[in-house]
């Protein structure tokens, strides 16, 4: 695999670095190598690193590339994920923990994997997962952006840039639930859970290095608002323009070229 894929366009919007690639596959490959290089550099300086991963079809090409790259000592990686549905059976393939285990964790075998357990006491689980997140700084966050501009499950009605909690339960916006159908994850809107547990925006923002992968024409409106709209919870992803080290990976379709 080539690691010299060049973007067809690069720009910086406020503090957000934007890389535009010719195709979805090139976006995923470039992001995979960039994250791998960041991991190797950090592992060269630290005994352990801590990472948060998004679970969505938009991440498939990135995850496929990342797990193929040699020379990463995954045994020194502690892995988290950023959200999980409430009221899905534990064996449901749509569960985000299941998605990441099948798509990454089971193959690379991180030293520690902390999955969100949304099956019982939600408040207790929010506290438990918050404690795990707080044990040490988060080094890398690998995320996406939803069609409504959400990051994790912080949809516009529940997004809060100043949230004190690190993990919370939320009701999912209709646009967010419809996206799960559009992505092919569920057959019909009625099948999509209405609630979830999610890392909050401050929890994601606390990561030292953010890598945001957003391919596809269905994300074009959200990308346009992220880059050009006012920084507001009306489009939560606009806050990424304020992060000290965030790179947004888009393709022609999502960038609108």
N, C-alpha and C positions, 0 to 999 in steps of 0.2 A: 504493500500500500504506500502510495506517495504521501509524504508529509509536507509537501511544498505546494499545496493548493492555494492559489492566490485569490483573494476576493476581487470581484469586478469593480467594487467601489468600497471606499472606507471614508467614514466621517466621524466627527465627534459632535454630539448634541448635548450642550451643557457639559457634564462630566462623563456622559455615557458614550462608550466607544461602539461604533456600529460597523459591522462587516457584512457586505452583501455578496452572496455567492451565486454562481450561475445556476445551480440546481440544488434540490433538497439533499441529494446524496453528498455533494461537495460540502454543503453546510455541515452535515453531520460528521463527515470525516475531518474537516478542519477543526471543528469544536472538540472532537474526540482527542486529537493530537494536542490541542492547546491545553485541555484539562489534564491530560497525561503528563505533559511537560511541567505544568504547575505542580502536580502531585510529586513528581520526581524531585523538583527543586526544593519543595517544602520538606520532603522526606530526607533530603540531603542535609537539612539543618535541624530537624526535629525528630524525636523518637517516634511520635505518633501524629497522625493528622485526623481531623474530624470533618466529615462531609455530609451534606444533605442533598438528596436526589428527588427530582420530580418523576412522577409516573404518568405518562401519557403517550399516545402514539407519536406525538411530535418529537419525542426523545429517542425513537427507535434507532435511527441511523447513527446518532451520537453514541448511544449505549453500545451498539454493535461494534463501532470503531474502538471505543474505549476498552472493551473487554478483550479485543484482539491485540492490543499493544503490549509488548513484552517489556520486562525490566521494571515493573511497578511492584513494590513490596506491599501487596494488599494486606498482609498479616498485621501491618502497622496502621491500618485504616479502620476507623470507627465510622459506621455508616448509619444515617438516619433517613427517613423520608418525610415529606412535608404535609401530607394530608391522608385521610382515610374516610371512606363512607361509613355512616352509621346504618345498621339494620340490613347489611348484606350478610349472607351466610359466610362462615369462616372459609369455606372451600370455594367461594364464588371466584371465577377467573377475573372478574372486574375489580377485585380488591387491589388497591395500589401496592400493598405489601407483597401480594402474590405476583403482580406484574414485575416488580423489581427483583424479587427472588428468581423468577424464571428468566428474566432478561439480563440479569447482571450478577446478583449476589451469589447464587448457587454455583456459578462458574468461576468467579474470581475469588470467592471465599474471603471477604474482609475479616479482620481479626475479631471485630464485634459488629453485629447488626442489631439495631434497635427498631423494632416494628411497633407501630401504633396499634393498640388493642382497643378497637371500638365496640367490643361485644358486650360490655357490661356497664360499670359505673363510669359515666363520661367525665364527671368532675374529678374523680380520683385519677383517671387516666391522664387528664390534662395536667394534673399536678405531678404525676409520675414522669411523664415525658418532659415536662418543663425542667424538672430536676436533672434529668439526663442531659438535656441541652445545655444547662447552666454549669455542668461540671467543669467545662473548659471551653475556650473560644472555638467557634466554628471557623475552619480554614477556607472551605470551598462550598459554595452552593450552586448546584446545577438545576436550573429552573426553566420554565416556559412562561408564556403569556396566554391567557384565555381569550376567546372571541370577544368577551365583554371587558377585557383589560385586567382580569383577575391575575394575581400571583398567589400560588397555592390556592386555597379556596377562600381567599379574601375577595369576594365579589363586591361590586360597588356599594350595595346597601349595608354591608357589614365591615367594610375595610376601614381601618383606623391607623393613620400613620404614627399616632402617639400612644397606641395600646400599651398598657402595662403588662398584661398577660403575654406569655410566650406561646401558649397553646390554648385554643378555645373551641367550643362547639358552635357551629353556624348553621343557619338555614340557607340552602343553595338557591341562588337566583334562577329564574326561569331560563334565561339565556345560557347560563352555565349548564343547566341540566340538558337543554336542547343540544348543546355542543357535544355532550357525551353520546347522543344519538347520531349526530352528524359524523362523529369520529368512528362510528361503527362499534362502539363499546357496548351499547344496549340497543335492543330492537325497537323500543318505543319509549316515549317520554314517561309513560306510567311506570316503566320498569326502573327508572333512574331514582336512586334514593333522594330524599328531600333534605337530609341533614348530613353533616360530616364533622370530623375533628380536623383542625388545621393549625399549622404554625402561623403565627401572626406576622404582619409585615415587619415590625421591629425585630422579631426573631430571625427572619430571613435577612434583613438588612444588616444584622450584626456579623454576618459572614464576611471574612476579610476579602475574598475574591469571588465574584459572582459571574457565572457563565450562563447566558440566557439564549436558548435555542428555539426559534420561532419560524418554522417553515410553513408554506402552503397558502393558497389564495384565501382560505377562510379566515386567516389571521391578518389580512391586509388592512382592514379598517382599524383593528386594534393597534397594529404597528404604526399606522399613520397618526393615531391619537397619542400613542406613547411618545413619539418623536416631536410632534407639533402642537399638541394640546396643552392646556394649562396643567400644572402639576396639582392634581386633585384626586380625591377618592372617587370621583365620577369615573375616572379611568385609573385604577390603582397602580398599574404598571408605570405610570408617569413618574413615580417616585424613584425609579431606577436612574433617572437623570441626575439624581443627587448623590448616588453612591460613589465612594472614592475609587473603586475598581470593579466596574461592571462592563462586560462585553456582550453586546447583542448580536446574535448570528441570525441573519435573515437570507432568504433566497429571492430570486426575481419576483416570484408570486406574492410573497408576503410583503416585500418592500414596495411593490406596485410599479415595477419597471416593465 
